[in-house]
Amino acid sequence: MRKRSFLFWLFMMVAAALFVDIGTALNAQWNVNTGRGVARNTVTNCADSAGAAACSAASAGAVVIDALATTVVVSTTAVTANSQIFVMYDSSLGARLVVTCNVTVALPSVTARTAATSFTITVPVAPITNPACYSYFIVN
């Protein structure tokens, strides 16, 4: 294994400190773990299973699309006109959302957004009987 110089490690520490400062400025906390990557912890995280999701300023969270519906509007001021919004089906969120999640996967898409207000998640086929559970994450 190659030895790293003092200057290399000093550079890495300064770079990590700057990265953490940028994360704090973006209203988030960053964990840097050498050899394992970087994780972002959002300051607020939504969990809403009551129809239209009221998520305040949360840039991440868990929401549902109700049974027999194909959309949910997620109200959050974290969304901007240029946000990258990632949505993922997650049937393991039942305990967190206090529902029984539908186990049939329906791939979501973001079909609308209003800056500082909301975005809409849409699925091609409505879940039957139980709501479909989704996680979302917004990067600005």
C-alpha positions in Angstrom: 0.0 0.0 0.0 1.3 3.4 -0.9 2.0 6.0 1.8 0.2 9.3 1.5 2.1 12.5 2.2 1.2 15.0 4.9 0.2 17.5 2.2 -2.2 15.0 0.6 -4.0 14.4 3.9 -4.1 18.1 4.7 -5.6 18.8 1.3 -8.2 16.1 1.9 -9.2 17.5 5.3 -9.5 21.1 3.8 -11.6 19.7 0.9 -13.9 17.8 3.3 -14.3 20.9 5.5 -15.3 23.0 2.5 -17.7 20.3 1.3 -19.4 20.3 4.7 -19.6 24.1 4.8 -21.3 24.0 1.4 -23.7 21.4 2.6 -24.6 23.5 5.7 -25.2 26.5 3.4 -27.6 24.3 1.4 -29.7 23.6 4.6 -28.4 20.1 5.0 -25.8 18.1 6.9 -23.2 16.0 5.2 -21.4 13.0 6.5 -18.1 12.1 5.0 -16.9 8.6 5.7 -13.6 7.7 4.2 -13.9 4.6 2.0 -17.7 4.5 2.3 -18.8 7.6 0.4 -20.8 10.7 1.3 -24.4 10.8 2.8 -26.7 13.8 2.9 -29.0 14.2 5.9 -31.8 16.6 5.3 -32.7 19.0 8.0 -36.5 18.3 7.6 -38.0 15.0 6.4 -41.7 14.6 5.6 -43.9 11.6 6.3 -47.5 12.1 5.1 -50.0 9.5 4.1 -53.2 11.7 4.1 -54.0 12.4 0.4 -52.2 15.5 -0.8 -48.9 15.5 1.1 -48.3 18.6 3.2 -44.5 18.6 3.6 -43.8 22.1 4.6 -40.1 22.8 3.6 -38.9 19.2 3.5 -36.5 18.4 0.8 -37.0 14.6 1.4 -39.8 12.4 2.6 -42.2 9.6 2.3 -45.7 10.0 0.7 -48.5 7.8 -0.8 -50.6 7.7 -3.9 -54.0 6.7 -2.6 -55.7 3.5 -3.8 -57.5 4.1 -7.1 -55.6 7.4 -7.6 -52.8 8.0 -10.1 -51.3 11.2 -8.6 -50.3 12.9 -5.4 -49.4 16.6 -5.0 -46.5 17.0 -2.6 -46.6 20.5 -1.1 -43.1 21.7 -0.2 -41.3 25.0 -0.4 -38.0 23.1 -1.1 -38.9 22.7 -4.8 -37.5 25.2 -7.3 -37.9 25.6 -11.1 -34.5 23.9 -11.5 -34.8 21.2 -8.8 -33.8 17.6 -9.5 -36.6 15.6 -8.0 -36.0 11.9 -7.4 -38.9 9.6 -6.6 -38.7 5.9 -5.7 -41.3 3.3 -5.0 -40.7 1.8 -1.5 -43.2 -0.7 -0.1 -41.2 -0.9 3.2 -42.5 2.5 4.3 -45.8 1.1 5.8 -44.7 1.4 9.5 -43.4 5.0 9.0 -46.5 6.1 7.1 -48.9 4.0 9.3 -50.5 2.3 6.2 -50.2 -1.0 4.5 -48.3 -0.2 1.3 -49.4 -1.7 -2.0 -46.8 -4.4 -3.1 -47.4 -3.9 -6.8 -44.6 -1.7 -8.2 -45.8 1.4 -10.2 -43.0 3.4 -11.6 -43.4 7.1 -10.7 -42.7 10.2 -12.7 -42.8 13.9 -11.8 -45.3 15.5 -14.0 -45.6 19.1 -12.6 -43.9 21.5 -10.3 -44.5 25.0 -9.0 -41.5 26.7 -7.5 -41.6 27.2 -3.8 -45.0 25.4 -3.7 -45.3 21.8 -4.8 -44.6 19.0 -7.3 -46.8 16.2 -8.6 -46.0 12.5 -8.7 -47.9 10.4 -11.2 -48.1 6.7 -11.9 -49.5 5.0 -15.0 -51.7 2.6 -13.1 -53.6 3.3 -9.9 -52.8 1.1 -6.9 -55.7 -1.2 -5.9 -56.9 -1.6 -2.3 -53.8 -0.2 -0.6 -51.9 3.1 -1.3 -48.6 3.0 -3.1 -45.7 4.3 -1.0 -42.9 6.5 -2.3 -39.8 8.2 -1.1 -38.7 11.5 -2.6 -35.5 13.6 -2.5 -35.0 17.1 -3.9 -31.6 18.4 -5.0 -31.4 22.2 -5.6 
